Amino acid sequence: DISLKSNSPSFAKMIYIHLYGIYYQLVNSLIGNEKPLAKADKVIESIVNEKNAKSIFEKIRADFIELTRNISTNKLKNGNDLITKIIDIIEKDYTNPDMSLTSLAENFDITPQYLSAIFKEKTGKNLSDYILNLRLTKAKELLLSTDFSVNKIAKMISYTEVSGFTKAIKKLEGVSPNKYREINNI
C-alpha cells in the first residue's frame, strides 16, 4: 500500500534529504563555491541517523539559515571586490579619455546599469562623477605642483578641449585654473 510507505519515517527522511540536496546545490551555485561545503554531508548524516522529526527539521532549518547568511556575506564581498577592482582601474587609468561606465562594465562583463547601481550602492557616488572628481583632483595637484600649461594639464587628464576643463575647474573651485594656481601658490 503506497499510503503506508509514504507516511513512513524513512520516506519523510528521503524527502528531507532530496529537498536539502536541491537547496544546497542552489545555494552553492549562488555563492559560487567551486567545491561544495563539507557540512552538507554532516547534515545529511544527521537526517539519516536522527529519530525525531522535529530535530531533523531544526537541523535543516539551522543549516538553511547559515547557508543563507553565506549567500548574503558572499554577495556583499563580491560586490565590494568588484568595486575595489574598478576603483583600482580608475585610479591607474584615469587619464584614458575612453574610460566610461560602459567601457568599465564591458571590461567586467556586466551591464552598465548593474555597474552604476552597485557602484552607487557601495560608494554612495555616481561612477561618472567619481571619475570626473578624480581627474579634477589630479588636475588641481598638477596646477599646484608643476608649471605645466592649463592646456597640457587638461590633455593629461583626458580633456580634449581646454574650455571644458576650465569650465569644470571653475564650477568646482569658483575660479579659472590659472586663478586657482595663483591663489593657492602663494
C-alpha positions in Angstrom: 0.0 0.0 0.0 1.6 3.3 -1.1 -0.1 5.4 1.5 1.6 3.4 4.3 5.0 3.8 2.7 4.6 7.5 2.1 3.8 8.0 5.8 6.8 6.1 7.0 9.7 7.9 8.7 12.1 6.6 6.1 10.1 8.2 3.3 10.0 11.5 5.1 13.8 11.4 5.6 14.2 10.6 1.9 12.1 13.7 1.1 14.1 15.9 3.5 17.4 14.7 2.0 16.2 15.3 -1.5 14.9 18.8 -0.7 18.0 19.6 1.2 20.2 18.5 -1.7 18.3 20.7 -4.1 18.5 23.7 -1.8 22.2 23.0 -1.1 23.1 22.9 -4.8 21.2 26.1 -5.4 22.9 27.9 -2.6 26.3 26.7 -3.7 25.7 27.9 -7.2 24.6 31.3 -5.9 27.7 31.8 -3.7 30.0 30.4 -6.4 31.8 27.7 -4.5 33.9 25.5 -6.7 33.6 22.6 -4.3 30.5 22.1 -2.1 30.9 22.8 1.6 31.7 19.7 3.7 28.9 20.5 6.2 26.3 19.1 3.8 27.5 15.5 4.5 27.1 16.0 8.2 23.6 17.4 7.9 22.5 14.5 5.6 24.1 12.0 8.0 22.2 13.6 11.0 19.0 13.4 9.0 19.6 9.7 8.4 20.5 8.9 12.0 18.0 11.1 13.8 14.8 9.5 15.0 12.9 12.7 16.0 11.3 14.5 13.0 11.4 17.8 14.9 15.1 17.5 15.5 15.6 16.8 11.8 13.6 19.9 10.9 15.6 22.0 13.4 19.0 20.8 12.0 17.9 21.6 8.4 16.5 24.9 9.4 19.7 25.9 11.2 21.8 24.9 8.2 19.5 26.8 5.8 19.9 30.0 8.0 23.7 29.6 7.9 23.7 28.9 4.1 21.5 32.0 3.5 23.9 34.1 5.6 26.8 32.8 3.4 24.9 34.0 0.3 24.5 37.5 1.8 28.1 37.7 3.0 29.4 36.4 -0.3 27.3 38.7 -2.3 28.5 41.7 -0.3 32.1 40.5 -0.5 31.8 40.0 -4.3 30.2 43.5 -4.7 33.0 45.0 -2.6 35.7 43.1 -4.5 34.2 44.3 -7.8 34.1 47.9 -6.7 37.7 47.7 -5.3 38.9 46.4 -8.7 37.0 49.1 -10.6 38.4 51.9 -8.4 41.9 50.4 -8.9 41.5 50.6 -12.6 40.1 54.1 -12.5 43.0 55.3 -10.3 45.6 53.7 -12.6 44.0 54.7 -15.8 42.1 58.0 -15.1 43.9 59.7 -17.9 42.3 57.4 -20.5 39.7 59.5 -22.4 37.8 56.3 -23.3 37.2 55.4 -19.7 33.5 55.3 -19.1 30.7 53.4 -17.3 30.2 51.4 -20.5 33.8 50.5 -21.0 34.3 49.5 -17.4 31.1 47.4 -17.5 32.3 45.7 -20.7 35.7 45.0 -19.0 33.9 43.1 -16.2 31.3 41.5 -18.4 28.4 43.2 -16.6 25.8 45.6 -17.7 26.3 49.4 -17.3 23.1 49.6 -15.3 24.3 46.9 -12.8 27.7 48.6 -12.5 26.1 52.0 -12.0 23.7 50.7 -9.3 26.3 48.6 -7.4 28.9 51.4 -7.6 26.4 53.9 -6.2 25.3 51.4 -3.5 28.8 50.6 -2.3 30.4 54.1 -2.6 27.5 56.4 -2.3 28.8 58.1 -5.5 27.9 58.1 -9.2 30.6 56.4 -11.2 30.9 59.1 -13.8 31.1 61.8 -11.0 33.8 59.7 -9.3 35.9 59.6 -12.4 35.4 63.3 -13.0 36.3 64.2 -9.4 39.4 62.1 -9.5 40.5 63.7 -12.7 39.9 67.2 -11.3 41.7 66.4 -8.1 44.7 65.2 -10.1 44.5 68.4 -12.2 44.5 70.6 -9.2 47.5 68.8 -7.8 49.3 69.4 -11.2 48.3 73.0 -11.2 49.9 73.5 -7.8 52.9 71.2 -8.2 54.0 71.9 -11.8 54.4 74.7 -14.2 52.6 72.8 -16.9 50.2 74.9 -19.0 46.5 74.7 -18.4 46.2 73.2 -21.9 48.7 70.5 -21.1 47.1 69.6 -17.8 43.7 69.4 -19.5 45.0 67.0 -22.0 46.9 65.0 -19.3 43.6 64.2 -17.5 41.8 63.4 -20.8 40.0 66.7 -21.7 40.1 67.2 -25.4 39.1 70.8 -25.1 40.7 73.2 -22.6 37.4 75.1 -22.4 35.6 72.1 -20.9 38.4 71.7 -18.4 38.4 75.4 -17.5 34.6 75.2 -17.1 34.8 72.2 -14.8 37.5 73.8 -12.6 35.5 77.0 -12.4 32.4 75.1 -11.4 34.3 73.2 -8.7 36.5 76.0 -7.3 34.7 79.1 -8.4 37.8 80.4 -10.3 39.7 79.6 -13.5 42.6 77.1 -13.4 45.1 80.0 -13.7 43.4 81.9 -10.9 43.3 78.7 -8.8 47.0 78.2 -9.3 47.7 81.9 -8.5 45.6 81.9 -5.3 46.9 78.6 -3.9 50.6 79.1 -4.8 51.2 82.0 -2.6 
